[in-house]
Amino acid sequence: MRMVDLIQKKRDGLELTKSEIDFIIEGYTQGAIPDYQVSAWAMSVFFQGMNPREIADLTMAMVKSGDEVDLSAIEGIKVDKHSTGGVGDTTTLVLGPLVAAAGVPVAKMSGRGLGHTGGTIDKLEAIDGFHTEITKEEFIKIVNEIKVAVVGQSGNLTPADKKLYGLRDVTATVNSIPLIASSIMSKKIASGADAIVLDVKTGDGAFMKTLEGSKELARTMVEIGKRVGRNTVAVISDMNQPLGFAVGNALEVKEAIDTLRGHGPEDLTELCLVLGAHMVVLAKKEDDFDMAYNRLKKILASGEAISKLKEFIQAQGGNPEVVDHPERLPQSKYQVEVKTASTGYVKSIKAEEIGHIAMMLGAGRKTKEDSIDLAVGVELKKKVGDPVQEGDVLAVLHANTEDEMEEWVTKTTHAYAIQQEQVSALPLIYDVIE
């Protein structure tokens, strides 16, 4: 088998066999096939696409390229949740304790963030004493005892994906549905998930900007799950404005606490109830979505969810008192109000720009080597559809330096569009693909 022949075959729009896909991924992972040939193949896939069987075979080839996590010692059906990314995406911090309180084992492996805010690991480290570097034995023990644990990614999971993603990033082949879908699903499958709930974002602050593209990605990933024996559901949710009000690590932890107490932002609460209900059904803890949704609402109202959060924090070395005293989370030195000079209604908020501002304040990383300031970020006070009067506060910038503050205030003001006519609130969920 020669790589040049496989490049030509895909270039001409022909179907690759499983053995041919395995040859490419294995050869590239081991260094036998050079970057320039895989670049040519990736560009062929970009233009010619892949059929569902090819994409499933590509996914499993990347899974098999490295370690696979065995979670069989954890009782019950392990359901993983993955978001395709967004601004203010605090769902994991809420969903873990919420669905664990419903009896669903949440064995979550997460990474650090690269972009506008930290990843789940970074956010949890805003809690004093919380640590995610625990052994596999501790991890399994905690999940079996309290149903939820989060550990940092370790081992050699999907090395082919890491290598291929780095190559795609510099060869203009990132935006390929087969390559995106197989990248996401390979990591979830290698992490030991029995079933998967996908939160596919769409809009300005999302990786996929159009609803059509988001639906195609969602359908492709659900099809992969079906073909490789993982029940998968995809929820397509809005990211034309930040989710919730908080964008920043400690700010998002506080918002998660508020939400688990039952008085968080409406959009974040509703999305977590929807995603969580699908997780509960896939875990076979309820028979249908409505039953699961209503059960989670009762768990929020009863205080079970916030109690589970305290258990979770304590089990991983953190101080659970932060739940009752969120002021003990890292606090920024400065809180600068951004006010509007207009009267009317919020027409739109540039989610991506808000994320960029949060990153420049120090909430995220521009490179993997950057350190994160856990206290800083952007706290929104107005969302799309809200009425505003001249002088109203649109957002509060949390910062530890006043350097360039005038610029960030101006950029935040410009991220908001105000109009005179009343504006309808944005839809939160566009579709569910099962």
BADREN-165385 format. One line per 2 residues: number of its first residue (from 1); for each residue x, y, z of N, C-alpha, C. Coordinates in steps of 0.02 Angstrom, whole numbers, plus 50000, padded with zeros to 5 digits. Example, Ala and Ser with C-alpha at 12.3 -4.5 7.8 and 13.67 -1.06 7.14 Angstrom:
2
1	50660 49716 50390 50615 49775 50390 50660 49835 50390  50642 49888 50354 50684 49947 50357 50645 50002 50394
//
This chain:
434
1	50042 49940 50000 50000 50000 50000 50044 50062 50000  50030 50110 49956 50069 50172 49952 50025 50232 49968
3	50053 50279 50007 50015 50338 50026 49995 50379 49965  50038 50383 49916 50023 50424 49857 49961 50398 49821
5	49952 50332 49821 49893 50304 49788 49829 50321 49826  49834 50323 49893 49776 50339 49934 49757 50413 49928
7	49808 50455 49922 49795 50527 49910 49758 50536 49844  49782 50502 49793 49750 50507 49727 49679 50480 49729
9	49670 50425 49764 49604 50394 49768 49553 50441 49800  49572 50472 49855 49526 50519 49888 49520 50584 49847
11	49573 50605 49817 49571 50665 49773 49519 50657 49718  49513 50596 49694 49466 50582 49639 49396 50565 49665
13	49385 50572 49730 49318 50563 49759 49299 50491 49771  49348 50446 49774 49332 50376 49786 49333 50359 49860
15	49304 50303 49877 49296 50282 49946 49357 50244 49970  49382 50261 50029 49439 50225 50058 49413 50167 50101
17	49448 50111 50099 49429 50054 50140 49452 50064 50212  49428 50022 50258 49450 50026 50327 49525 50014 50333
19	49551 49965 50296 49622 49950 50301 49664 50008 50274  49639 50042 50223 49675 50100 50196 49676 50158 50246
21	49619 50170 50280 49617 50223 50331 49662 50204 50389  49661 50141 50411 49705 50119 50465 49778 50129 50445
23	49795 50115 50383 49864 50123 50358 49886 50196 50365  49842 50242 50345 49859 50314 50348 49870 50336 50420
25	49823 50320 50464 49827 50344 50533 49884 50312 50571  49892 50247 50563 49947 50212 50596 50015 50237 50571
27	50021 50244 50506 50084 50267 50476 50102 50337 50497  50051 50381 50499 50065 50450 50518 50083 50455 50593
29	50047 50418 50635 50061 50419 50707 50132 50396 50722  50153 50344 50686 50220 50316 50698 50276 50351 50661
31	50258 50401 50621 50309 50440 50586 50331 50411 50520  50297 50358 50496 50316 50326 50433 50290 50365 50372
33	50237 50404 50382 50208 50444 50328 50221 50517 50345  50251 50555 50300 50271 50624 50316 50212 50673 50315
35	50223 50730 50348 50172 50783 50353 50145 50803 50284  50190 50810 50235 50168 50837 50171 50118 50791 50136
37	50126 50726 50146 50078 50680 50115 50011 50680 50151  50013 50683 50218 49950 50686 50256 49916 50752 50244
39	49954 50806 50233 49925 50871 50216 49886 50866 50150  49914 50832 50102 49881 50823 50037 49818 50781 50045
41	49822 50729 50086 49764 50687 50099 49709 50727 50134  49728 50766 50185 49678 50806 50222 49644 50856 50176
43	49681 50886 50130 49652 50933 50082 49604 50896 50035  49621 50834 50017 49576 50794 49975 49511 50780 50012
45	49516 50764 50077 49456 50753 50118 49416 50817 50123  49450 50874 50132 49417 50939 50137 49372 50951 50077
47	49396 50936 50017 49358 50949 49956 49311 50892 49937  49330 50830 49950 49290 50773 49927 49245 50743 49981
49	49261 50757 50044 49222 50730 50099 49234 50656 50110  49194 50627 50155 49197 50556 50169 49125 50532 50181
51	49112 50469 50168 49045 50443 50182 49043 50422 50256  48983 50407 50283 48977 50391 50354 49021 50332 50377
53	49027 50282 50335 49068 50224 50354 49141 50244 50359  49165 50284 50311 49235 50307 50313 49249 50349 50376
55	49201 50393 50393 49211 50436 50451 49214 50395 50515  49170 50345 50520 49171 50301 50579 49237 50262 50583
57	49261 50238 50527 49325 50202 50526 49383 50248 50544  49381 50310 50520 49433 50359 50537 49432 50372 50613
59	49372 50380 50641 49365 50393 50712 49397 50336 50753  49380 50275 50736 49405 50218 50774 49480 50207 50763
61	49505 50225 50704 49577 50220 50692 49614 50268 50739  49586 50327 50750 49617 50375 50796 49610 50352 50868
63	49554 50321 50885 49546 50293 50953 49600 50241 50965  49611 50196 50916 49658 50141 50924 49731 50164 50921
65	49743 50227 50903 49812 50251 50897 49846 50260 50964  49806 50260 51019 49835 50270 51085 49799 50231 51138
67	49803 50255 51200 49771 50222 51256 49695 50229 51253  49660 50181 51282 49588 50185 51292 49573 50176 51365
69	49533 50220 51393 49517 50218 51464 49464 50166 51478  49477 50123 51526 49429 50071 51545 49392 50094 51608
71	49328 50110 51600 49287 50132 51656 49238 50079 51679  49252 50017 51662 49205 49962 51677 49197 49951 51753
73	49245 49975 51792 49240 49967 51865 49190 50016 51895  49167 50064 51856 49117 50112 51879 49048 50083 51864
75	49006 50082 51916 48939 50053 51908 48894 50098 51866  48856 50066 51822 48807 50102 51782 48832 50124 51714
77	48788 50156 51676 48804 50180 51609 48837 50249 51615  48898 50254 51589 48936 50317 51593 48919 50360 51533
79	48888 50418 51546 48868 50463 51492 48913 50525 51494  48947 50538 51439 48991 50597 51435 48955 50652 51398
81	48973 50714 51415 48945 50772 51381 49002 50810 51349  48992 50832 51287 49043 50872 51253 49011 50933 51222
83	49042 50991 51232 49021 51052 51199 49071 51070 51146  49047 51094 51089 49092 51115 51036 49122 51184 51050
85	49109 51211 51108 49142 51273 51129 49098 51334 51120  49111 51384 51160 49072 51445 51158 49099 51495 51208
87	49059 51546 51222 49079 51598 51269 49034 51595 51330  49064 51587 51389 49024 51580 51450 48992 51512 51455
89	49025 51460 51428 48996 51393 51426 49011 51357 51492  48967 51367 51541 48977 51342 51609 48941 51276 51621
91	48917 51244 51568 48871 51187 51577 48901 51129 51616  48965 51112 51605 48994 51054 51639 48992 51063 51714
93	49007 51123 51738 49008 51136 51810 48939 51126 51842  48887 51137 51803 48818 51128 51827 48796 51056 51817
95	48809 51029 51758 48783 50963 51741 48812 50907 51784  48876 50911 51801 48907 50858 51841 48868 50844 51904
97	48861 50892 51950 48823 50880 52011 48749 50867 51999  48720 50901 51949 48648 50895 51936 48628 50825 51917
99	48662 50796 51867 48642 50728 51845 48669 50675 51893  48723 50690 51928 48747 50643 51979 48695 50635 52034
101	48660 50691 52050 48607 50688 52101 48548 50646 52077  48544 50635 52010 48492 50592 51982 48516 50519 51975
103	48577 50506 52000 48603 50437 51998 48643 50419 51937  48658 50469 51895 48698 50455 51834 48772 50463 51851
105	48813 50411 51838 48885 50418 51851 48918 50466 51802  48950 50518 51828 48985 50568 51787 49059 50559 51798
107	49092 50524 51753 49164 50512 51757 49196 50556 51704  49214 50617 51723 49232 50668 51673 49307 50678 51670
109	49334 50672 51609 49403 50690 51597 49404 50755 51558  49437 50805 51585 49436 50872 51554 49507 50898 51547
111	49513 50949 51506 49578 50980 51495 49579 51052 51515  49635 51083 51504 49641 51155 51515 49621 51192 51452
113	49602 51254 51460 49576 51292 51404 49630 51326 51364  49618 51335 51300 49659 51376 51257 49611 51421 51218
115	49610 51485 51237 49561 51530 51207 49538 51581 51257  49473 51599 51253 49450 51656 51292 49445 51644 51367
117	49432 51582 51389 49434 51567 51461 49468 51499 51470  49478 51481 51533 49507 51416 51548 49459 51360 51533
119	49485 51299 51535 49442 51240 51529 49412 51223 51596  49376 51168 51599 49343 51147 51661 49394 51138 51717
121	49452 51111 51702 49504 51102 51753 49525 51169 51782  49538 51218 51739 49557 51285 51763 49504 51314 51808
123	49441 51309 51787 49386 51339 51825 49380 51307 51894  49385 51241 51898 49380 51207 51962 49437 51226 52009
125	49495 51243 51980 49552 51262 52022 49543 51332 52053  49489 51367 52034 49472 51430 52069 49447 51415 52139
127	49429 51351 52152 49405 51330 52219 49465 51309 52260  49475 51341 52317 49533 51329 52360 49540 51255 52377
129	49599 51227 52361 49614 51158 52378 49592 51105 52328  49549 51123 52281 49523 51074 52233 49580 51049 52188
131	49585 50984 52182 49637 50957 52138 49609 50902 52093  49634 50902 52032 49609 50855 51982 49663 50803 51963
133	49721 50808 51993 49774 50759 51981 49767 50702 52031  49719 50658 52017 49707 50601 52061 49719 50537 52023
135	49732 50483 52059 49745 50419 52026 49681 50391 51996  49690 50344 51951 49632 50311 51920 49590 50276 51974
137	49623 50247 52024 49588 50211 52077 49545 50260 52118  49575 50318 52134 49537 50370 52172 49478 50394 52131
139	49490 50405 52067 49439 50430 52021 49379 50383 52020  49392 50319 52010 49338 50269 52007 49303 50264 52075
141	49341 50266 52129 49312 50262 52197 49263 50320 52210  49284 50381 52190 49242 50440 52202 49178 50435 52161
143	49184 50415 52098 49123 50409 52056 49076 50357 52083  49102 50301 52105 49059 50249 52133 49025 50271 52198
145	49060 50313 52236 49033 50335 52301 48983 50393 52295  49001 50444 52254 48957 50503 52252 48932 50519 52181
147	48953 50478 52132 48928 50482 52063 48960 50536 52020  49008 50576 52046 49038 50627 52003 49111 50638 52024
149	49155 50641 51973 49224 50660 51984 49251 50689 51918  49299 50734 51924 49331 50763 51865 49406 50756 51873
151	49437 50729 51822 49509 50718 51823 49540 50750 51762  49603 50773 51769 49639 50800 51712 49656 50745 51662
153	49657 50763 51599 49674 50714 51548 49746 50692 51556  49756 50626 51553 49824 50600 51559 49831 50541 51512
155	49891 50515 51509 49902 50458 51465 49910 50480 51393  49906 50432 51350 49920 50443 51279 49855 50434 51238
157	49805 50475 51253 49741 50469 51219 49745 50500 51150  49720 50465 51100 49714 50487 51030 49774 50529 51006
159	49835 50501 51008 49892 50539 50983 49886 50557 50909  49851 50514 50871 49841 50529 50800 49801 50593 50792
161	49750 50602 50834 49709 50663 50829 49750 50725 50846  49791 50721 50898 49832 50779 50917 49878 50798 50860
163	49908 50748 50829 49955 50761 50775 49919 50788 50713  49862 50758 50697 49825 50778 50638 49794 50847 50647
165	49770 50862 50708 49741 50928 50720 49793 50983 50712  49853 50971 50737 49907 51021 50729 49922 51033 50656
167	49919 50980 50616 49932 50988 50544 49875 51024 50509  49814 51008 50527 49756 51041 50497 49757 51116 50511
169	49780 51134 50571 49781 51204 50592 49825 51246 50547  49877 51217 50519 49924 51256 50477 49917 51241 50403
171	49866 51202 50384 49856 51186 50313 49786 51205 50289  49751 51246 50328 49684 51271 50309 49634 51214 50297
173	49640 51161 50338 49593 51105 50331 49555 51092 50397  49552 51142 50441 49516 51133 50504 49441 51125 50491
175	49413 51166 50448 49340 51167 50437 49316 51112 50389  49331 51051 50407 49307 50993 50369 49264 50951 50415
177	49200 50941 50399 49154 50905 50443 49180 50835 50460  49203 50794 50412 49229 50728 50430 49287 50731 50479
179	49332 50780 50470 49391 50785 50514 49372 50814 50582  49326 50861 50585 49303 50888 50649 49266 50834 50689
181	49219 50802 50656 49177 50752 50690 49218 50694 50717  49264 50669 50677 49305 50612 50699 49352 50633 50755
183	49376 50695 50754 49419 50721 50807 49383 50722 50873  49323 50751 50874 49284 50756 50936 49265 50687 50962
185	49237 50646 50918 49210 50582 50940 49266 50533 50961  49324 50537 50930 49379 50492 50949 49399 50504 51021
187	49401 50567 51043 49421 50583 51112 49369 50558 51161  49304 50566 51145 49251 50544 51190 49252 50468 51197
189	49261 50433 51141 49261 50360 51143 49322 50333 51179  49380 50362 51166 49441 50340 51201 49438 50353 51275
191	49398 50403 51296 49391 50420 51367 49345 50373 51405  49316 50324 51370 49279 50272 51404 49204 50281 51408
193	49177 50330 51371 49105 50343 51375 49064 50285 51346  49009 50268 51380 48961 50219 51353 48911 50253 51307
195	48895 50317 51323 48847 50356 51283 48870 50429 51285  48848 50468 51237 48875 50536 51230 48818 50585 51215
197	48818 50641 51251 48773 50697 51235 48817 50754 51210  48800 50779 51151 48839 50832 51119 48800 50898 51121
199	48834 50950 51143 48805 51018 51141 48840 51054 51083  48807 51056 51026 48836 51085 50966 48814 51158 50961
201	48862 51203 50971 48847 51275 50971 48841 51301 50899  48800 51352 50891 48794 51384 50826 48789 51460 50834
203	48821 51497 50789 48816 51570 50792 48883 51605 50799  48880 51669 50813 48939 51712 50813 48995 51687 50858
205	48978 51664 50918 49029 51642 50965 49046 51569 50961  49021 51535 50910 49032 51463 50903 49085 51448 50850
207	49111 51387 50853 49156 51364 50801 49119 51359 50734  49058 51333 50736 49016 51329 50677 48970 51390 50676
209	48978 51434 50628 48942 51498 50628 48871 51492 50601  48858 51443 50559 48792 51438 50528 48753 51379 50556
211	48687 51386 50558 48644 51332 50583 48651 51270 50538  48654 51282 50473 48660 51225 50426 48724 51185 50440
213	48780 51221 50450 48843 51187 50465 48841 51150 50531  48809 51180 50581 48803 51149 50647 48761 51085 50643
215	48707 51087 50604 48665 51027 50596 48703 50971 50561  48742 50989 50511 48781 50938 50475 48831 50906 50521
217	48866 50947 50562 48914 50920 50609 48879 50874 50660  48822 50897 50685 48785 50858 50735 48763 50791 50706
219	48735 50792 50646 48712 50729 50614 48771 50681 50603  48828 50709 50583 48886 50667 50570 48910 50633 50634
221	48912 50670 50689 48936 50641 50752 48887 50590 50780  48822 50603 50774 48772 50555 50796 48778 50490 50755
223	48790 50497 50691 48798 50439 50648 48861 50399 50667  48915 50434 50684 48975 50399 50707 48958 50357 50769
225	48925 50389 50817 48906 50354 50878 48866 50291 50864  48818 50297 50819 48776 50240 50801 48818 50184 50772
227	48865 50201 50729 48904 50150 50694 48955 50116 50740  48977 50150 50793 49028 50120 50836 49000 50097 50903
229	48933 50096 50908 48902 50067 50967 48897 50113 51027  48896 50179 51016 48887 50227 51071 48823 50267 51058
231	48772 50259 51100 48712 50299 51093 48731 50373 51099  48711 50413 51051 48732 50482 51048 48673 50527 51031
233	48667 50582 51067 48616 50633 51054 48652 50700 51047  48631 50740 50998 48660 50807 50988 48606 50860 50997
235	48620 50909 51039 48576 50967 51048 48610 51027 51017  48575 51061 50971 48604 51120 50939 48579 51182 50975
237	48627 51218 51007 48608 51274 51050 48640 51339 51026  48609 51394 51046 48629 51460 51021 48693 51486 51053
239	48736 51517 51012 48795 51551 51036 48803 51617 50999  48746 51650 50984 48748 51717 50956 48756 51770 51009
241	48756 51748 51073 48774 51789 51129 48802 51742 51182  48842 51768 51229 48869 51723 51281 48813 51687 51318
243	48828 51626 51341 48781 51587 51381 48785 51612 51452  48728 51626 51483 48728 51652 51551 48754 51724 51552
245	48781 51744 51609 48806 51813 51617 48881 51816 51629  48912 51760 51648 48982 51761 51669 49028 51733 51616
247	49084 51769 51603 49137 51744 51558 49203 51754 51595  49228 51700 51623 49288 51704 51665 49284 51648 51716
249	49341 51627 51742 49344 51564 51779 49307 51566 51846  49329 51607 51893 49294 51612 51957 49223 51638 51949
251	49214 51683 51901 49147 51710 51887 49100 51655 51866  49125 51608 51825 49083 51553 51801 49069 51502 51857
253	49118 51492 51901 49106 51448 51959 49050 51477 52002  49052 51542 52015 48999 51573 52054 48931 51566 52019
255	48931 51574 51953 48868 51568 51916 48842 51496 51918  48888 51447 51917 48868 51377 51923 48836 51364 51992
257	48865 51393 52044 48838 51387 52112 48767 51416 52113  48759 51476 52085 48692 51507 52082 48642 51462 52046
259	48664 51433 51991 48620 51392 51950 48600 51328 51988  48647 51297 52023 48631 51237 52061 48588 51253 52122
261	48587 51315 52143 48541 51336 52196 48471 51349 52169  48465 51351 52102 48400 51361 52071 48385 51433 52052
263	48435 51477 52057 48423 51546 52035 48479 51572 51991  48499 51530 51944 48548 51551 51894 48513 51583 51834
265	48552 51603 51784 48523 51633 51723 48475 51584 51689  48422 51610 51660 48371 51567 51629 48400 51524 51573
267	48442 51554 51530 48467 51516 51473 48514 51459 51495  48559 51474 51542 48605 51422 51566 48566 51367 51601
269	48518 51385 51643 48477 51336 51679 48440 51291 51631  48407 51321 51581 48367 51282 51534 48411 51235 51493
271	48468 51260 51469 48512 51217 51429 48537 51158 51471  48555 51171 51533 48578 51116 51577 48523 51065 51590
273	48461 51089 51598 48405 51043 51608 48395 50999 51546  48400 51029 51487 48391 50991 51424 48447 50941 51415
275	48510 50964 51420 48567 50918 51411 48565 50864 51465  48551 50884 51527 48549 50836 51581 48495 50785 51573
277	48436 50805 51548 48381 50758 51537 48401 50705 51486  48436 50726 51433 48459 50676 51384 48510 50629 51416
279	48553 50654 51459 48601 50611 51494 48566 50561 51538  48514 50583 51573 48477 50539 51618 48442 50483 51578
281	48415 50500 51520 48381 50449 51478 48432 50400 51450  48489 50425 51425 48540 50380 51398 48568 50334 51452
283	48569 50358 51514 48593 50317 51570 48540 50269 51596  48480 50272 51564 48424 50229 51581 48399 50239 51653
285	48404 50302 51676 48378 50319 51742 48305 50344 51738  48283 50362 51678 48213 50379 51664 48197 50354 51594
287	48132 50344 51581 48112 50314 51518 48108 50364 51460  48092 50427 51475 48087 50474 51421 48111 50544 51443
289	48118 50588 51393 48146 50654 51405 48105 50694 51455  48040 50696 51448 47998 50737 51492 48004 50715 51565
291	48004 50651 51576 48011 50625 51644 48079 50646 51673  48131 50640 51632 48198 50658 51656 48204 50733 51669
293	48175 50773 51625 48177 50846 51632 48143 50867 51697  48084 50840 51710 48046 50858 51770 48081 50834 51833
295	48114 50777 51829 48152 50751 51886 48209 50799 51903  48245 50823 51852 48301 50869 51865 48277 50936 51892
297	48219 50959 51869 48191 51021 51897 48178 51012 51972  48151 50955 51991 48137 50941 52062 48202 50938 52102
299	48254 50909 52072 48319 50904 52106 48348 50973 52119  48341 51018 52070 48364 51087 52080 48325 51120 52136
301	48259 51113 52134 48216 51147 52183 48226 51119 52254  48243 51056 52260 48248 51024 52326 48313 51038 52363
303	48363 51063 52327 48428 51074 52358 48476 51015 52351  48452 50960 52319 48495 50901 52310 48556 50917 52266
305	48546 50959 52216 48600 50974 52169 48656 51013 52203  48638 51063 52244 48689 51103 52277 48725 51061 52331
307	48689 51015 52362 48720 50970 52410 48771 50924 52376  48753 50901 52316 48799 50859 52278 48862 50897 52258
309	48854 50961 52242 48913 51003 52226 48960 51005 52286  48934 51013 52346 48976 51015 52406 49013 50948 52415
311	48977 50892 52405 49008 50826 52409 49065 50819 52360  49052 50841 52298 49101 50837 52243 49164 50877 52260
313	49155 50938 52284 49212 50981 52301 49253 50949 52357  49219 50925 52409 49254 50896 52466 49291 50832 52446
315	49260 50792 52403 49291 50728 52383 49357 50739 52346  49364 50798 52314 49426 50811 52276 49469 50864 52309
317	49463 50868 52376 49509 50909 52415 49493 50982 52421  49438 51004 52391 49420 51074 52394 49382 51092 52457
319	49376 51157 52469 49339 51181 52527 49266 51192 52508  49220 51149 52533 49150 51155 52513 49116 51218 52539
321	49148 51253 52586 49119 51315 52613 49113 51369 52560  49150 51361 52505 49146 51411 52451 49076 51413 52421
323	49039 51358 52427 48971 51356 52400 48926 51404 52437  48933 51407 52503 48893 51454 52543 48924 51523 52547
325	48989 51526 52531 49025 51590 52534 49064 51601 52469  49030 51612 52412 49065 51619 52349 49112 51679 52346
327	49106 51725 52394 49152 51781 52397 49224 51757 52412  49230 51694 52433 49297 51666 52446 49332 51643 52381
329	49296 51644 52326 49328 51632 52261 49374 51690 52245  49423 51680 52201 49468 51735 52183 49429 51797 52160
331	49448 51855 52186 49414 51918 52170 49463 51964 52134  49438 52000 52084 49481 52047 52048 49489 52112 52088
333	49542 52148 52074 49557 52211 52107 49510 52267 52084  49493 52265 52020 49451 52318 51991 49388 52288 51961
335	49332 52323 51970 49269 52306 51936 49246 52371 51901  49249 52370 51835 49236 52431 51796 49171 52423 51758
337	49124 52468 51771 49059 52465 51738 49063 52493 51668  49030 52459 51621 49025 52483 51552 48953 52505 51541
339	48943 52569 51528 48875 52596 51523 48858 52614 51452  48793 52614 51437 48770 52632 51370 48750 52705 51367
341	48762 52733 51308 48740 52803 51296 48674 52804 51258  48644 52745 51248 48584 52740 51207 48524 52717 51249
343	48465 52729 51222 48403 52703 51250 48369 52660 51198  48342 52604 51218 48309 52559 51170 48311 52488 51194
345	48330 52442 51149 48332 52371 51165 48398 52341 51138  48424 52292 51174 48485 52259 51150 48468 52216 51090
347	48496 52235 51032 48482 52198 50970 48528 52137 50963  48592 52146 50981 48639 52091 50974 48700 52103 51019
349	48735 52049 51034 48798 52052 51071 48848 52009 51034  48905 52037 51017 48956 51998 50982 48991 51952 51031
351	48968 51890 51032 48993 51841 51081 49068 51831 51074  49091 51824 51013 49163 51812 51002 49205 51870 51028
353	49180 51931 51020 49217 51990 51043 49219 51992 51120  49163 51974 51153 49162 51971 51226 49213 51919 51250
355	49216 51863 51216 49266 51811 51233 49336 51837 51226  49349 51874 51172 49416 51902 51160 49434 51951 51215
357	49387 51993 51236 49400 52042 51289 49418 52005 51354  49380 51953 51370 49394 51914 51431 49465 51885 51428
359	49485 51859 51370 49552 51831 51363 49605 51885 51373  49595 51944 51343 49644 51997 51349 49649 52024 51421
361	49595 52017 51459 49597 52036 51530 49637 51985 51570  49648 51926 51541 49687 51874 51574 49650 51811 51592
363	49586 51806 51570 49545 51747 51588 49562 51686 51547  49597 51695 51490 49613 51639 51447 49685 51639 51425
365	49702 51592 51382 49771 51584 51358 49774 51598 51283  49825 51636 51263 49839 51643 51191 49884 51586 51167
367	49927 51560 51212 49969 51502 51197 49963 51454 51256  49983 51392 51246 49978 51341 51299 50020 51359 51360
369	50073 51400 51349 50118 51417 51404 50092 51473 51448  50041 51510 51425 50015 51566 51463 49984 51544 51528
371	49990 51586 51580 49955 51573 51642 49889 51611 51641  49841 51587 51682 49774 51615 51684 49764 51653 51749
373	49731 51710 51745 49709 51746 51804 49638 51723 51819  49629 51685 51871 49564 51654 51885 49510 51704 51905
375	49530 51764 51927 49482 51812 51954 49450 51857 51901  49480 51862 51843 49458 51914 51795 49408 51887 51745
377	49377 51934 51708 49330 51915 51656 49278 51968 51644  49224 51949 51611 49170 51995 51593 49105 51969 51624
379	49070 52013 51658 49005 51997 51687 48951 52037 51651  48910 52004 51611 48858 52039 51574 48801 52058 51620
381	48772 52116 51607 48714 52139 51645 48652 52143 51600  48662 52143 51534 48606 52146 51487 48617 52094 51433
383	48561 52063 51411 48564 52013 51358 48517 52035 51301  48519 51999 51245 48479 52017 51187 48405 52018 51205
385	48371 52072 51185 48300 52081 51199 48286 52124 51259  48337 52135 51302 48327 52175 51362 48320 52249 51345
387	48275 52285 51380 48270 52357 51371 48327 52392 51408  48351 52448 51380 48405 52487 51413 48388 52561 51410
389	48409 52596 51462 48404 52669 51465 48475 52698 51463  48482 52757 51438 48547 52790 51438 48577 52788 51509
391	48639 52767 51514 48672 52762 51579 48667 52694 51612  48627 52649 51584 48622 52581 51612 48689 52544 51603
393	48702 52499 51650 48763 52459 51646 48751 52399 51600  48792 52394 51548 48787 52337 51501 48827 52277 51527
395	48885 52292 51556 48930 52239 51580 48977 52268 51631  49008 52223 51670 49060 52242 51718 49123 52204 51700
397	49178 52241 51691 49243 52210 51677 49279 52198 51743  49298 52136 51755 49335 52118 51815 49409 52112 51795
399	49452 52154 51824 49522 52157 51803 49568 52166 51862  49630 52147 51853 49681 52157 51905 49732 52209 51885
401	49720 52242 51828 49761 52298 51806 49716 52347 51770  49735 52411 51773 49697 52462 51737 49729 52478 51670
403	49784 52442 51653 49816 52452 51588 49767 52437 51532  49762 52482 51484 49719 52474 51425 49644 52468 51442
405	49626 52486 51502 49556 52479 51522 49509 52519 51477  49531 52578 51459 49488 52620 51415 49473 52584 51350
407	49522 52550 51324 49513 52513 51261 49462 52456 51270  49467 52420 51327 49421 52363 51338 49350 52388 51350
409	49343 52445 51383 49277 52474 51393 49246 52492 51326  49286 52524 51283 49261 52543 51216 49241 52481 51176
411	49284 52430 51178 49270 52369 51140 49206 52334 51165  49196 52335 51231 49136 52305 51260 49074 52343 51238
413	49078 52410 51239 49022 52451 51216 49004 52436 51144  49056 52428 51102 49045 52415 51031 49021 52344 51018
415	49031 52298 51067 49007 52230 51059 48930 52226 51064  48901 52278 51093 48828 52283 51101 48799 52326 51045
417	48745 52302 51015 48706 52343 50967 48638 52358 50998  48621 52422 51001 48557 52444 51031 48513 52473 50975
419	48449 52456 50975 48402 52485 50927 48339 52509 50963  48302 52552 50930 48242 52581 50960 48184 52532 50965
421	48177 52490 50914 48121 52444 50912 48132 52386 50960  48078 52360 50986 48082 52303 51031 48110 52243 50995
423	48150 52203 51031 48186 52146 51001 48163 52082 51037  48151 52030 50998 48133 51966 51027 48196 51932 51055
425	48188 51896 51109 48244 51858 51137 48264 51804 51087  48328 51786 51087 48353 51735 51041 48328 51666 51062
427	48315 51622 51014 48300 51552 51032 48361 51521 51065  48351 51475 51111 48407 51443 51145 48426 51378 51112
429	48375 51338 51094 48388 51272 51064 48354 51269 50995  48394 51251 50944 48369 51250 50876 48345 51182 50853
431	48377 51130 50880 48361 51063 50856 48392 51011 50903  48364 50952 50902 48392 50895 50937 48397 50837 50887
433	48456 50808 50882 48466 50755 50833 48484 50691 50871  48443 50640 50861 48452 50576 50897 48463 50520 50848
//
